Structures are given as structure tokens and as C-alpha cells.
């Protein structure tokens, strides 16, 4: 493990203070800073940056101090696990900074420190004699596994998962149930997450890979005649909550996929051979060696993301307000909300009087434009529930909560059974018409609705061919790689063709035209079109609008599911997997052999 930065001279340089006293004083100071930074909410961006640098400087000093005075500190009582704890805190700082900035370098630095702890076994000594030390090792393995998941280092993921299970089994035999209860729940959570995430593991990255997809410089731009400005995705708010959904800590399967979908694939990292150094307990990559496969200088930076798990509406609005305040003029915000809905079709009147069944019955003098409580037109709207059923209030997000922020351009993605309720935003914006993608309000019975595999709609947006297979009941173990790659090639060429049709269409709405030059948004929209076409043609639910996603404003008719261009692409993919009987195509549609 390499040294950290160039910290200022520590207090140990003063001959009047014993090195052990200086060390423990610095530990206490660093721990206080760490506690503060850990508890800062996402909307405290400026304070977080300041706290991060202060905490990092202190831990840099600590690391240097223990390196230069290891023997003296050991004689004074320093334990090996305490050295590991310093490295672990540094890794956690790096990971937290990655989660707030989306800069891949921080994620790679976190990996470097975690791997060093793992290979040097800092927490192993006396592990089964001390329950607190055993739990410390379990937490460390869990955190390292999260980093490996986000870096797609699957061999290490399996190694860590096996170690977690074996250590937990040892702990259950050695310690009392109450001593390992929390760790037991964490490990169960991890195993469920890994089981849900391994159906098509390592076939294709979630991230935008310029090895497999068009380089942003090669994308056909929207002509200047179609739009007066070109906006870039700068920030994203990602929040998902469903009862009993698969999650790891506060990262749900849906947000895990969305995080990666909005990042560039680390240059060269995904398609490197599987026998990478460090994945079998070796010495691991050096910092410079590993980092060179993380950052591609030819690509723009990743959009910054705020990951909110079960946010209160006040927390959500505070984060949203902070981002809108800081967003540059050429920026666009993506808001992704996935949650179960609470439909409200009846407006309750005050106690003792009759309920109001239609928004038109409301006093027109009180709501002169047909707007109901918050400025959204029409009937009373439902909401997304990010908390326990029945709580309402602070755990619910309504369309009217978002309206004040429509003074800024954004793309709203709603994945919910009441997604249509948010269509009421359209036409009520405060300055910037919103682009919106809505999931179907119902899911076919052929797909499990208990979120064991995450949301089907989100899966289509992040891994469209995987989602296609899930819809048709095709498991990863049933698919030959040649078959999957053949289908992937058809889908990739089709999405590129549809992108050309979109940007050159004279009927492309200005709202879409101004954001389609962004490669992440373009990819999301093209995958949405594929999802809409597949679900519109799916035989078990054909003709039922509640099973088909929607978008606002509407897209040009050249990408409607009824067109031969889109249907032929779905037909080709269905034929490759032998499931064409599951779709209803136009009668005169012919299978284009030459496009295989």
C-alpha cells in the first residue's frame, strides 16, 4: 500500500510529546471528523467537500505516523487490527467520495486499500476470541464486496462471499446469537443480492462501454435547426424503495443498475482476462497500474449522482433544490424514482361533510385553472410511497412536489404502478417543459412482481437484452454466449438505426431534441423505445395499455411500435432465442434475413 499524499508534519515531530500520546490524540481527532462526514446529508455538498479533505488529511497523518513509528506504537499497545482500521477508514472515505462525485478514481483508490487489508489480514489475529473483532472483519468484507461489485470484479466478489459465509458460520458456533445477529442479517442480504444479480453476470457491463457502443463523438448530433441549445446530463437523483425488495445496505438492485448505467465503463477493465492480479488473494494491483484502466481522458466526466434510500420528502426536496441551484445553464438533471404508489382518486372533504368525487366539483374561484392543491391540473393525484404503508405524509412524493423545480430542464423517470399520475406535470411546468418516461402501471403475470430481480422497466433501461430474456423466462444458464452475442449485435445495430431516425425526424419535440446529444440520455431513450416495442407486441398482454410504458412529450411516429422497422428488430431477436410465438407482429411483416 502506497503512502498517502504529503501530510503536514505530525505532532510526533515534537520531541516533548511521546509518539504514542500523539498517535492516540490524532486517532481521536480523526474519528470525530469521520463521524461528522459520515452523517452529512447529500444536500450539504460544500461542507462535505471541506470535511472530506480535513478527514483525509488527518488519516494521512495517522498512516504516516504509524508507518514511521510502528515498533514504538506496538510496544505501547497498538494492535494489528487498529492499523487495519485506519486503512479501512481511508477506503471508506474514498468510497463515500465516489458515491457523491461519481469519479471513478475514488472507487479504484478504495479498492486498493481494501485489497491491501484483505491480503495482509489485518483483522485475522484473535478473530474468534473477540466478537467485536469478528464483526469488524464481517463489516470490512461486506464493504469490500460492495466496491468489487461496482467495479465488476466478480472473481473477488465470489471469494469475499465465500469468506463471509465461512466466517459467519464460525462466529455462530463460537459466539452467542446476539453477538452476530446484525452481521447475520447483513450476510443474508448480500447473498440475496448476489443471487438476484447473477442471472446474466459478466455477459455485458451496465456501464457505457465505448468498446461495445458508439463513442460519443461518433453519434449523429441533433441538427441545429431542431434545437437552440444542447444540454448535457450533469446530475442525477436516484431513489428506489419497494417493500421486501432485494438490496445491499442502502443500495437497491434498481439503483445499483442505474448508478452504473450513468457511468462510463472503466477503460479496458471489463474485458481484461479473468485471471487479473489480486483476485485470488495475491499482492493486488499497484495504484498506478490499476488506475490507468479506470479513467479514459477522451471521455467526459461521469454525471454526479445522489443516491437516496427511503428519503423523506423534505430530504428529497433539499437535495433537489441544492442540485437545481448549482446546475450550470447547459445542464440537465435526471430524476429516477422507483416506488410503489398510493392512488388517490377521491378528495376527502373536512370531517362531517361529503367527499368530493371529481376535481371539477371544486370551487372554481379557489382553483381558477382547474388546479388542485399544488398547481397540478385535473383530479387529485396519487403519490410514490418511500416508507411503510399507511404512514403517508413525509414518506410520500407527489407530482406537485416536483413542480417548483420545473424551472430547470430535467428528465423524469418514474417506475411505479401509479406512474401515470405524474403525467399531470405536463403542461403545468414553471418554465422548462419536462421530459418524462413512465413505466407500465401493470406487469405481466409471466414476470415475478416481488422484486426478486428488480423492476422489469428499470432492467430494460439498464440491460435491455437481459430484461427481454427475463420477460420470456430465459435464464442465463440456458443461453449460449454465441446466441446472446448474436442477439446483442442485432439490438445494438437497431438502436443505432433508431437513433438516426430520431435525430433526423422533423417531428422531434424540442424537449427531446435539446437533450438527445447527451450519450447517456440518448441510450436511455433508445432502450425505452425497445422496451415499449417489446411490451406492446408481447402476446399475453397485447392491446392492454396498462402494460406498455409511456413518454411525455410523445416521440415521432417513426419510432412507434407499429412500424415495420421496430417490429422487424424485435422479430429478429425473438427468432434468435426461439420465442417469436410470444409476440404478435403485423401480418405482412417479413423476417429480414440479410440483417442477421
N, C-alpha and C positions, 0 to 999 in steps of 0.2 A: 504494500500500500504506500503510495507516494505521500510526500509531505504536503501540507495544506498551505497554500499561499505564502505570504510573508508577514506573519503576525508581528505585532509590535513586541518589544522585549517584555517578557512576563515579569511578574513581581518577584520571581525566584532569583532574578539577577541581583537583587539587593542582598548583600551578604548578611544583613542584620535579621532577615526573616528565614526561618528554616524552610527548606523546599517542600516538606510535607504540609506545613501550615499554609504556604502559598497555594499549593495544589488544591487542598480541600476548600479553601476560600474561593478559589476560581471555579471549582465544581459547583458550589452552592450558587454562585452568581450566574453561571451558565444555565443551571437548571431552572432558575427563576425566569430567565429570558426565554428559555424553551417553552415553559408553561404558558407564558404570555402569547407567544407566536402561535402556539397550537390552538388557542381558544379564540383567535381573531376571526371574525366573520369575513365572508368574501367581499363585502362592500367596504371593508377597511383596507383598500388597496395600498394607499400611500403609507399608512402605518405598518402594514405587513412588510413592505419593502425595507423600511428602516429597521424593523425588528429582525428581519432575516439577516441583514448584514451585521447587526450587532451580535446576534446569537452565533452566527457563523464565525465571527472574529474570535469570540470567547472560546468556542470549541476548537478553533485552530490553535489558539494559545495552549489550551489543555493538551491537545495531541502532541504539540511540540515539547511541552514541558515533561510529559511522561516518557517521550522518546529519549530526551537528553538526560533524564534522571530516573530511569526505570529501576535500577538496583536500589537506590536510596528509598524510593517510594515503596517498593516491595518490602524492604526491611521495616518500613514504617507502617506496613499493614495493607498496602494496595493489593487487591485481589485481581486475578486474571480476568474475571468476568466484568470487573469495573472498567478495564481497558476496552473490552468489547462493547460496553455500554456507551462509551464516548464515540466509538466508530458507528454504533447503531444510531445515536442521536444525529450525527453528521449525515448519515444516509437518509434519515427521516426528514431532515431539513432540506436536502436535495430533492427528495420525492415531493414534499409539500410545495416546493418552489416550482417543480414541473407541473403539478396539478393546477397551479394558479397562473402559470405563464405559458404552458404547453411547449416550452423549449426543450427539445429532445436531449440536449447536452446534460441537463439536470437529471434526467432519468438515467442516462448512462453513468453519471457520477454516482448516483445512488446504488446502481448495480455493482460498481467497482468496490464500494465499501462493504456492501452486504456480502459479496462473494469472498472478500478477504476475511470477514468474520466467520463465514461458513468454513472456509478451507483451514483456517487457523484454530477453529474450535474453541473460541474464547469462553463459551458458556458451558463447556462439557465437564470441566473439573468439578466433582462433587454434585453432579446434576441430580442424581436420585437420592441424595441425602437432604436436599433442601427444596421444598415445594415452591418457594418463591423463585428460586433459580430455574427450576424446571419450567415454570410458567413463563419466565423471561425468555427461555430458549424457544418455547412454543410460539410466543408472540413474534420473536425475531424470524422464525421460519415462515410464519404467516405473512409478515411484511415483505420478506424477500420473495416469496412466491407471487405476491401481487406485482412487484416490479418485473419479475420474469414473465408473467402473463402479458403485461403491457408491452414488453419487448419481444414477444413471441419466441422466447427461449424455452421451447416446450420440453426438451430433454431435461433441463434443470427443473422445470415445473414438476415433472414426474418424480424426479429424485427427491425434491423437497416434500412432495405429497406423501411419498413412502416414508420419509423420515418422520413427518408429522404423525402419521398413523402409528408407527412403531413406538415413538416416544410417548404418545398418549396412552397406548396400551401398557407401557412400562409404568407410567405415572398412576394409572388406575389400579395396578397391582400393588404399588408402593405406598401411595398416599390415600388419605380419606377422600370420599366423594366430594365434599365441599371444597377441597383444595384445588380440584381440577374441573369443577363444574363449568366455569366460564370458558376455559380452554376447550373443553369437550364440545360445547356449542359452536365455537369458532371453527373447529376442525370439521364438524358435521356440515356447517355452512359451506366451507371450502370444497368438500367432497361433492356436495350437490351442485355447486357452481361448475366444477370441473366436468362432472358428468353431463351437464347441460351444454357445455361449451366444446365438447369433443366430437360431435356428430360428423363434422367435416373439417376437423382440426388440421391445420397446416396445409390445406389444399390451396388456399389463396388468402393473402392478407386483407384485413379490413381497411387498412390504410391505403391512401392513394399511391400506387406504385407506378413510377414512370417507366419501369421495365415492362409492365403489363398494360398500361393505359397511356393515352396520349399525353405527351409533355404539354404543360400549359401553353407554351409558346407556339405549339402546332395547332391549337384549337382555332377553328374558324370564328373570328370575332363577330359580334353583332354589328352590322353596318351603322355608321354614324347617322344615317337617315332614319334609323329606327329609334334612337335614343339620344338625349342630350348629354348624358353622363354615364360613366361606367363605375359601378360600386364594387368594392371588394369586401369579402367576409372578414370582419375584424374580431368579432366576439361571438360567443355562443353561450347560452344558458341551457343546461341540460338537467332535467329533473324527471325522475321516474319513481312511481310508487304504486304497487298493487299488493293487496293482502296475500301473504304466502308466496310471493314471487321469489325467484332464485336471486340471491345477492351474496356478495362477499364484503363484509364490513358494511360500508355505506355506498358501495358501488353495485348497482343492479346490473343484471345481464344486458338490459337495453342500453343503459348509459355506458357500460363497458364497450359495447359495439359502437355507439355514437362517438365516443371520445376518439377512437381510432379512425373512424370514418372521416373525421375532420382533421386528419393529420397526414403529412407526407410519410410514406414508408421510408425508414432509415436507409440511406443509400447503401445498397449491396448487402444488407443484413439478412433479409428474409430468405434469399435464395443461395446463401452460403451453404456449404456442405454441413450435414448434421453433426459431424464429429468436431464441433468447434471446441477450441481450448477452453478449459474451465468448466465444461458442462458435466464432467464426470468426477468432479472433486479435485481437479488439477489446480495449477497455480493461477489460472484465470488470465484474462487479457490484461495487458497494461493499459493505463488510462488513454494514452495517445493512440494505441493500436485499436482499442475499442471505439473511441470517439470518431475516428476517421470514417467509420461506417454508420455514423449517426446523422451527421449534418451534410447535406448537399448544398453547396453555395450557390448553385444555379437556380434553386427553388425559393419561392417566397417563404416567409416565416409562417409557422402554424398559427391559425386563429386562436386567440386566447379563449379559454373555456372556464365557466363557473359550474361546478357540479354540486347540485343541491339535492340532498336526500330528505324527503318529507319536510319541506320548508313550510314555515308558517307564511301566511300571505304577506305579513309585514316584512319578513326576511326576504322573500322573493321580490317584493316591490323595492326594497332598499338596494338590492343587488342590481335590479333592472334600472333603477334611477341612476345609480353610480355609473353603469356602463353607458347609458344614454348621454350622461353629462360629459363623459370623457371621449366619446366616439368622434373620430375625425369626420370631416364633411364627405369624404369619399368612402365612408364605411357603411356596412350593413350588419345588422345583428340577427343571429339565428336564435329563436326561442323554441326549444323542444320540450314539450310537456306530455308525459305519458302517465295516465292515471285512470282509475275507474271514475265514472261520472255519477252525479246525482241530478236527475232530471226534475225540473220544477215547471210544470205546465199550468199550475194554479197559483194565483197570487192570493196569499192569505190576507184577509182584512183584519182590523182590530178586533179584539175579543168582544163577543156578543153580537157581531154583525155578520152578514152573509159574505161568503168568499166571492172573489171576482174570477170568472172563468175565461175572460177574454180581455186582452190588453186594450181593445177598443172601448171597453166599458169604463176605462179610467178617465177621470176628469180631464178633458182636453185643455182646460185652462191651466192645469197643473203641469201637464206634459204636452206642450203645444205641438211637438213634431212627432208624436207617436212614440216618444222615447220613454223607457221605463227605468226608473231608479238607476242612474249611472250613465245615461246617454246612449244606450244601445236600443236600436229601433225594434219595434214589434213586441212579441209576447215576452213574458218573464223567462229568462234563460236559466239553464242548468249550469252546473259547475263541475270542476275537477276536484276530487277529494284526495288530499295528500295526508290524510290521517284516518283514525278509527271511524267506522261508520257511526253516524248519529251525532258526531261532535260538531260538524259544520263550522261556521264562523272562521276562526283563524286558520283552519286546515283546508279551506276551500278557495279555489281561484276561479273567478267569474270572468267572462268576456269584458265586462265593464272595468275590471281591474287593470286590464291591458290598454284600454282606450287612451288614457292620458299620454301614453308613450308612443302613440302613432304619429307624433311629430317628427319621429326619426324613422328611416326606412328599416324594415325588418322582414324576415321570413319566419312565419309562424308554422310550426309542425305540431299538430295535435293528434295524439294516438290514444283514443278513448272511445267508449261506447256512446258518448254524448258529444262526439267531435263536431257534429253539425250545429250544435248550439253556438259555436264560436264563429259561424258564418255571419252572425249578426254584427260582427265588427265591420264587415264590408259595407261601405257607404257611410259609416259613422266616424271614419278616421279624422284626426285633428290636423292633418296637414300632409301626411305621406300615406298614400294608398298602400295597404299591406298585401304582401304575397303570402298565401296560406295553402298548406297541404293538410288534408284531413283524412284520417284513417276511415275504413268502413265502420259503421256502428254495430255490425254483427260479424261474427267469424263462423266459417263453415264448420259443421259438426265433425268433419274429417280431420280437423286440427284441434289438438288439446287446447282448452281455454283456461288452464290453470297456471299458465306462465312458466311451465317447466322448461320451455325452450325460449322464453321471452315472447315478445309480441311479434306476430307474423308480419304486420305492417312495417315495424322497425327493422325486422330481419330483411325484408325486401329492400329497404333503403340502404342497408349496410352490407348485405351479402345476397344479392338478388337471386343467384342461381341456387344457393343453399336454401333460400326460402321457397323457391319453386319446388325443390326436392322434398322439403318438409310438408308442403301443401299436398303433394302427391303420395306421401308416405314412403318416400325413397330414403333409406338410411345411407350414411357414408360408407358403411361396410359393404353395401350392395353395389356400389358404383366403382367401375374400373377407372383408373386415372385417365386412360385414353378417351373413354367416353365422356368423362367430366370435362376434360380439356377441349374436346370437340364442341361440346355444348357451350363452353365458355367463349370459344372463338366466335361462334355464331352470335352470342349475345353481345360481345364487345363490338363486332362489326356493325350489328344492328343499332346499338346505342349511338355509335359514331354517326351512322346514317341519319338517325332521328335528330341528333344534334344539329346536323346540317339543315334538315328540314325546318327545324325551329327557328334558327337564327336568320334564315333567309325568307321566312314567311312574312308576307305583307300584313298579316293579321295578328302578328305577335304583339301582345299588350305591352305598353310602355313599362308597366310594373315588372314584368319578367325580363324585358329587354335590357333594363339597366343593371340587372344582377347576373345575367347569364354568362358574362365573360369571366366570372369567378369559377375556377375549375371545380371547387367543392360543391357549390350550389348547382352548377350545371349537371354534375354527376348525380346529385340527389334528385333533381327534377327528372332526368332521363330514367333513373331507376323507378321513380314514382310512375312514370308513363308505362314502363314494363309491368309494374305491379298492377296498375289499373287495367291494362290489357289482359293480363293473365286471369285476374279475378272476374272481369267482365265476360270472358269466354269459358269460364270454368263451369262444366255441365251441371253439377249438383246445385248451383245457386244462380244459374243464368237467368237474366231478366229481373233479378231482385236487386234493386238499387242499394239497399242497406248493406250489401256485401261488397260494394265497389267503392274505392276511395274517390275523393273529390278534391278539386283545387279551385282557388279563387285568387285572381281572375281566371276565367276559362282560358284554355290553351287553344292554339289554332287547330282547325279541323283536320289538318294533315297528320296529326298525331292522335286522332280518335281511335278507339279500339275497333271501330267498324272498318277501318281502312285495310286494304289488302297488304300494304307494306308492313304494318304491325302484326296482323294476323299471320302472315307467312313466317315471320320471325318466331312467333310462339309455336307455330306448327312444326318448324324445323327442330326446335329444341324438344318439343314433345315427342317427335319421331325418334330422336336420338335416344331418349330414355324409354321409348316404347309405351308412352302413355297418351297418345293422341286421342284415344277413345274417351278421355276425361274432359275433352273440350268440344265445344260446338262452334265450328267455323262456318263462314259464309259458304253457300252451296257451290259457287263457281270458283272457289279458291283452289288453286293448284299448288302442289308442293314443288318449289323451285330447286331442282336437283343441282343446278350449277352453282348454288350458293352454299353448298355444304363445305 
